[in-house]
Amino acid sequence: MRVGLGYDAHRFAADRPLVLGGVTIAFHMGLLGHSDADVLVHAMGDAMLGAAGLGDLGKHFPDTDTTFKGISSLTILKRIQEMVSGQGYRCSNIDAVIVAQKPKLAGYIDEMKKNIAACLDLTPGAVNIKATTTEGMGFEGRQEGISAQAVVLLVEA
């Protein structure tokens, strides 16, 4: 078994959709990034890469490569799953938290879980996603952006 931890953060930006867990969230701002800036999926991908000893997201999907401009983070996560599989592992389960003062995310979490589970060939029960605020503290609390953290367990395939 291998355990990995992932973290990502993006600032808000106007004129972009807000995508979390592959779900477009109804909100007046999106997240700034080279891809779709899905912080949740990025944290999960980083956790998987770390558990497999493969570095991080920036190493494999650099923001200097135009190939990844605007790409769906679920596409990136699928590629990471293939890389992890090539190392002889598969994802067993993921636990993640999204940190955002706004918008409220509870109504979107089940769809996020389904998207990620489908992407990684897991049951939705193997994907746990939580959302929390920081009670107004830090950049998330000031509504400057959103962060996410994820822990993943890889097992031999």
Summary of the structure (lengths in Angstrom):
residues: 157
radius of gyration: 14.6
end to end distance: 10.2
largest distance: 42.8
contacts: 537
relative contact order: 0.26
helix: 36%
strand: 31%
